[in-house]
Amino acid sequence: MTTAPRRPGMADVARAAGVSHQTVSRVLNQPDSVAPGTRERVQQAISALGYRRNMGARALATSRSRILGVIVDQGGYYGPSQTSSSIQMAAREQGYATLVAAIRDTSQAEIQQVLDLFLDHRVDGIIVIAPQVQLMDRLTVLAGEVPQVLVADGVEPLEGMLTVSVDQHAAAMMATNHLIELGHRDIAHLRGPVTWFDALERERGWRDAMTAAGLPVRDVLDGDWSAESGHRAGVALLKDGLPEAVVSANDQMALGLMSALHDAAVSVPGQVSVVGHDDSPGASYFLPPLTSVRQPFEKLGEACVEGLIGLITDVPIQPVRITPELKVRKSTASR
């Protein structure tokens, strides 16, 4: 029987690079502590030998798995999907693997199944993207046991938790104030699901901007993040009376809304101005191109991973709120 060739070890790398075993370890775990020339020599030896770390042995030695659990809604919504991708890339750059679990709903059974999966794999910490209200009850059970980062605005974290978010309240105020500055006074809000913290914060931002300007606050229009729900809201507005402008909680609902208005020969922005949230890739190709609040998802993912590693390593970390940016296009105009 043929014997499989021996995998190169750290000692082989050290011998090839002409350095000590400890120097190789520092290059792998604390590269900034090694002189650039030495670090490059070690990295070249690693590449030439095809050396790979034994992560199982490392986990036993350090009591850490270097695996981060990530929970994301399975709906495929643009914001959570982009945040998940950014987290996975940022984690990989920091030498962590990610175990991603999509949830269909927030039933106790499904949430417990996901948490059991993470615990079975001994994850070092958990990142929850856009946690919903029902999910928080189960997460609090693990508070203080497994470090957690919650990617949501308007959440009060417990011990062992950290919030990292785009400032959704500021985002909606930014969108609403843009319309007010254009002269609009009757501004409706197309809200996301009330079980989502970010949706509630965007609604609060719209309300606060309207109240601060002394303008009447309409009843909100309910949506579920989908273009279909935006279309239904547009049909309802056509029946009940059109506002001068609409702040949509995401771009997809804005797309559906604009489609309903177009079908009824209502001009955007001639008769109704529309602002979305997320600045999704297709926003600039809507007809007309959509004014939207841009969410910096790459920065968000990096902040999540940095924050969770801080919790894991007992480094003091403060909650992170990232300021969004308004991208003005042709779906808004002066009244």
C-alpha positions in Angstrom: 0.0 0.0 0.0 1.3 3.4 -1.0 2.0 5.7 2.0 0.6 9.3 1.6 3.4 11.9 1.5 3.9 13.7 4.8 2.4 17.1 5.0 4.9 19.9 5.7 4.9 21.2 9.2 5.9 24.4 10.8 9.4 23.1 11.5 9.9 22.5 7.7 8.8 26.1 7.1 11.3 27.4 9.7 14.1 25.3 8.2 13.4 26.6 4.7 13.2 30.2 5.7 16.1 30.0 8.0 14.2 31.2 11.1 13.0 29.8 14.3 9.7 27.9 14.9 8.5 30.9 17.1 9.1 33.3 14.2 6.9 31.2 11.9 4.2 31.2 14.5 4.4 35.0 14.9 4.1 35.4 11.1 1.0 33.3 11.1 -0.6 34.8 14.2 0.9 38.3 14.6 2.4 39.3 11.3 2.8 42.9 12.2 5.2 42.0 14.9 7.7 40.5 12.4 10.2 42.6 10.3 8.9 42.9 6.7 11.9 41.1 5.1 11.6 38.1 7.5 7.9 38.0 7.1 8.2 37.8 3.3 10.8 35.1 3.5 8.6 33.0 5.8 5.6 33.5 3.5 7.6 32.5 0.5 8.6 29.3 2.3 5.0 28.6 3.2 3.9 29.0 -0.4 6.8 26.9 -1.8 6.1 24.0 0.6 2.3 24.2 0.4 2.2 24.4 4.2 -1.3 24.6 5.8 -2.1 25.1 9.4 -3.8 22.3 11.3 -6.8 24.3 12.6 -8.1 21.4 14.6 -4.9 21.2 16.6 -4.7 24.9 16.9 -8.3 25.0 18.3 -7.4 22.4 21.0 -4.2 24.4 21.9 -6.0 27.8 22.2 -9.5 26.7 23.2 -10.7 28.7 20.2 -12.1 27.3 16.9 -11.6 30.5 14.9 -15.1 30.0 13.5 -17.6 32.8 13.6 -21.3 31.9 13.3 -23.5 34.2 11.1 -27.3 34.3 11.2 -29.0 35.9 8.2 -32.6 36.0 7.0 -33.1 33.6 4.0 -35.2 36.2 2.1 -32.3 37.2 0.0 -32.8 40.9 0.7 -30.1 43.1 -0.7 -28.9 44.7 2.6 -28.5 41.5 4.7 -27.0 39.6 1.7 -24.4 42.3 1.2 -23.6 42.5 4.9 -23.2 38.7 5.0 -20.7 38.8 2.1 -18.8 41.6 3.6 -18.6 39.8 7.0 -17.3 36.6 5.3 -14.6 38.5 3.5 -13.5 40.5 6.5 -13.4 37.3 8.7 -11.3 35.5 6.1 -8.8 38.4 6.1 -8.5 38.0 9.9 -7.9 34.3 9.7 -11.5 33.2 10.7 -13.9 30.9 9.0 -17.6 31.6 8.9 -20.5 29.2 9.5 -23.5 30.9 7.9 -27.1 29.8 8.8 -30.1 31.3 7.0 -33.4 31.3 8.9 -36.8 31.1 7.2 -38.7 32.4 10.1 -38.1 33.2 13.8 -39.8 30.2 15.3 -38.3 28.9 18.6 -37.6 25.5 17.0 -35.6 27.0 14.1 -33.7 29.5 16.1 -32.7 26.8 18.7 -31.6 24.5 15.8 -29.3 27.2 14.5 -27.9 28.0 17.9 -27.3 24.3 18.6 -25.4 24.0 15.3 -23.2 26.9 16.3 -22.5 25.4 19.8 -21.8 22.0 18.3 -19.1 23.6 16.1 -17.8 25.6 19.1 -18.0 28.9 17.3 -16.0 31.7 19.0 -18.8 34.2 18.5 -22.0 34.9 16.6 -23.0 37.8 14.3 -26.7 38.3 13.8 -27.6 40.3 10.7 -30.8 42.4 11.0 -32.1 40.6 14.1 -35.9 40.6 14.4 -37.8 41.1 17.6 -38.6 37.5 18.2 -35.0 36.4 17.8 -33.8 38.5 20.7 -35.4 36.3 23.3 -33.3 33.3 22.3 -30.1 35.3 21.9 -30.4 36.6 25.4 -30.1 33.0 26.7 -26.5 32.9 25.3 -25.6 36.5 26.5 -22.4 36.3 28.5 -21.7 32.8 27.3 -21.0 33.3 23.6 -19.9 36.8 22.3 -22.5 38.3 19.9 -22.6 41.2 17.5 -26.1 42.4 16.5 -26.2 44.2 13.1 -29.2 46.4 13.8 -30.0 49.9 14.9 -32.3 50.6 17.9 -31.3 47.4 19.9 -30.3 47.6 23.5 -27.4 45.0 23.9 -26.9 42.9 27.0 -23.5 42.0 28.5 -21.4 40.1 26.0 -23.3 41.7 23.1 -22.2 44.6 20.8 -24.3 46.5 18.3 -22.9 47.5 14.9 -25.1 49.3 12.6 -25.8 52.0 10.0 -27.6 54.9 11.7 -31.0 54.0 10.3 -32.7 56.9 12.2 -30.3 59.4 10.6 -30.8 57.7 7.2 -34.6 58.2 7.2 -34.2 61.8 8.5 -31.8 62.5 5.7 -34.2 61.2 3.1 -37.2 63.0 4.6 -35.3 66.3 5.1 -34.2 66.1 1.4 -37.8 66.1 0.4 -38.7 68.8 2.8 -35.9 71.0 1.4 -37.4 70.5 -2.1 -40.7 72.0 -0.8 -42.7 68.8 -0.2 -45.1 68.9 2.8 -47.2 65.8 2.4 -44.7 63.0 2.7 -45.7 59.3 3.2 -43.6 56.5 4.5 -43.5 53.0 3.1 -42.3 50.9 6.0 -40.6 47.6 6.2 -41.8 44.7 8.5 -42.5 45.9 12.1 -40.6 42.9 13.4 -37.3 44.3 12.0 -35.5 46.8 14.3 -34.1 48.7 11.2 -37.5 49.2 9.8 -38.7 50.7 13.1 -35.7 53.0 13.2 -36.3 54.2 9.7 -40.0 54.9 10.5 -38.9 56.8 13.7 -36.5 58.9 11.6 -39.2 59.8 9.1 -41.6 60.7 12.0 -39.0 62.8 13.8 -38.1 64.8 10.6 -41.8 65.5 9.9 -42.5 66.5 13.5 -39.4 68.8 13.6 -40.6 70.5 10.5 -44.1 71.0 11.9 -45.6 68.8 9.1 -48.6 66.4 9.5 -47.7 62.8 9.8 -49.6 60.4 7.6 -50.5 56.8 8.5 -47.7 54.6 7.4 -47.9 52.2 4.5 -46.9 48.6 5.4 -44.5 46.6 3.2 -42.4 43.5 3.6 -39.3 44.6 1.7 -40.5 43.2 -1.6 -41.3 45.0 -4.8 -44.7 43.4 -4.7 -45.6 45.0 -1.4 -44.4 48.3 -2.8 -46.7 47.9 -5.8 -49.6 47.2 -3.4 -48.9 50.3 -1.5 -48.8 52.3 -4.7 -52.2 51.0 -5.7 -53.6 51.9 -2.2 -52.2 55.5 -2.5 -53.9 55.8 -6.0 -57.2 54.9 -4.4 -56.9 56.8 -1.1 -55.1 59.9 -2.3 -51.5 60.6 -3.5 -49.0 62.3 -1.3 -46.4 64.8 -2.7 -43.6 62.4 -1.9 -42.8 58.9 -0.4 -39.9 57.7 1.7 -39.5 54.0 1.0 -37.7 51.9 3.6 -35.8 50.1 0.8 -35.2 50.3 -2.9 -37.2 47.2 -3.9 -40.4 48.5 -2.4 -39.7 51.9 -4.1 -39.4 50.0 -7.4 -42.8 48.4 -6.9 -44.3 51.7 -5.9 -43.0 53.5 -8.9 -44.3 50.7 -11.2 -47.8 51.2 -9.8 -47.6 55.0 -10.3 -46.3 54.5 -13.8 -49.2 52.1 -14.7 -51.6 54.9 -13.6 -49.7 57.5 -15.6 -48.5 59.3 -12.5 -45.2 61.1 -13.1 -42.2 60.5 -10.9 -41.0 63.0 -9.9 -43.4 65.4 -11.7 -46.3 64.5 -9.4 -44.8 62.3 -6.7 -41.1 62.3 -5.6 -39.7 58.9 -4.3 -36.7 58.2 -2.1 -35.4 54.6 -1.3 -32.9 53.1 1.1 -29.8 50.9 0.4 -28.7 52.3 -2.9 -28.8 48.8 -4.4 -26.9 48.2 -7.7 -29.9 48.7 -9.9 -31.0 52.0 -8.3 -29.3 54.2 -10.9 -31.1 52.2 -13.7 -34.6 52.6 -12.4 -36.9 54.8 -14.5 -36.3 57.5 -13.3 -33.0 56.7 -11.5 -33.8 56.4 -7.8 -32.6 58.8 -5.1 -31.6 56.5 -2.3 -29.7 56.4 1.0 -26.5 54.5 0.5 -25.6 51.9 3.2 -21.8 51.3 3.4 -22.0 47.5 3.7 -18.2 46.8 3.3 -17.4 49.1 6.2 -20.3 47.5 8.1 -18.9 44.0 7.6 -15.4 45.0 8.7 -16.8 46.7 11.8 -18.8 43.5 12.7 -15.7 41.3 12.5 -13.4 43.7 14.3 -16.0 44.2 17.1 -16.6 40.4 17.5 -12.9 39.7 17.7 -12.7 42.4 20.3 -15.3 40.7 22.4 -13.6 37.3 21.9 -10.2 38.6 23.0 -11.6 40.8 25.8 -10.6 44.1 24.1 -13.0 46.9 25.2 -15.2 47.8 22.2 -17.8 50.5 21.9 -21.0 50.2 19.8 -20.5 51.3 16.2 -23.0 53.5 14.3 -22.0 54.3 10.7 -23.3 57.4 9.0 -25.1 56.7 5.7 -24.9 58.9 2.5 -27.8 60.3 0.4 -27.4 59.6 -3.3 -29.6 62.2 -5.2 -30.8 61.1 -8.6 -33.8 61.9 -10.7 -36.7 60.4 -8.7 -37.0 63.6 -6.6 -37.6 67.2 -7.7 -38.8 70.5 -6.3 -42.4 70.9 -5.6 
